[in-house]
Amino acid sequence: MPPKRKITAKHDDAGTASDTEVSNSQPHAKRTKRTESKIAFELDDTKAPNGQPTNKVLPVTISFPPRVSGTLRLATWNVCGLAAAQKKGFKHYVEAEDPDILVLTETKVNNEPADPVITARFPYRTWAISGKKTYSGTAVLSKIKPLSVTKILPGHPEPDQVKGRLATLEFEGCYVVCTYVTNAGQNLKTLKEKNVWHEHFTAYIRDLDKKKPVIWIGDVNVAPTAKDLANPRPNWNKTPGYTLDETEAFRNILDAPDSPEGTPKFVDVWRDRHPDVQHYTYFSYRFNCRMKGIGWRLDMFVLSERIVENVKMCEIRSEIYGASDHVPVVMELDSGIVTGN
């Protein structure tokens, strides 16, 4: 048996997994070859305790059901560094999913990439790039032309803390807001800064919602409830992403406290459609978390309540793991919500 070793991965922000066992054990999988990627596995039937697959690299064959007629497909994926993901099968997922709008978070790019997989597929590309080298970063890649694009958070006292974390695209029918929300930091050292973000972002998204419906997409860096992480009790109020401040802030966006009857609400779409399922979008590379099903649900779609009935599908792409320590989330909704037609 090989000796146990620590597996680490460089991240902008402090990791969220909280387990104590470290192992280099691998899932049962068949090794195969792929011309474009040196490492690929065929998925087998091995499942983690929570029911998600245990593969640690992308499957050799990726395919998805065709989209529902009359809908647009939107996807969000924290790629944990686009350059690294491109070496691990990024293009195979994008080609198979073929979304109409793709949101990427934690891109870590310093300039707009010239990747033909992106440029040939998405004529309208928005890159929010951090002022800090190879840090954070968000992108909205679209086949549909937006009316306008902004990358600021009105009222926030530190614009540099917003740069690379927010992009808002206005379309005829709605706003698409892409975020890579700041992490509360190791030992919660940046929780105060995150609270400032929440204060201004809540006001911002509610103001947008008064004008048009909002589709908020991305890595929100919070597990909203105990169902959204594998080990809620030991992490509560100790680990970034699962504190009282963060969960309350998210809940207050969904349903403003002490608000008059009829005040517009927002809906966490995947959770609304899967009320009791404990599937996650982030699995640390450390501690064999993928095999054990120890994860967090941090990536999501949050919609203005009045357009939720137009959603036809929202799923976690659980098998798309290995190009990043996050997996994508995808949603289909009536095309007119975006295009206005």
Secondary structure, DSSP 8 states (H G I E B T S, - for coil): -----------SS----------------EEEEETTEEEEEE--S-B-TTS-B--SS-BSS-------TTEEEEEEEE-SSHHHHHTTTHHHHHHHH--SEEEEE----SS----HHHHTT-SEEEEE--SSTT---EEEEESS--SEEE---TT-S-HHHHTTTEEEEE-SS-EEEEEE-----GGGTTHHHHHHHHHHHHHHHHHHHTTS-EEEEEE-----SGGGBS-HHHHTTTSTTSSHHHHHHHHHHHS-TT--TT---EEEHHHHHSTT----SB--SSTTHHHHT--B--EEEEEEGGGGGGEEEEEE-TT--SSSSB--EEEEEETHHHH--
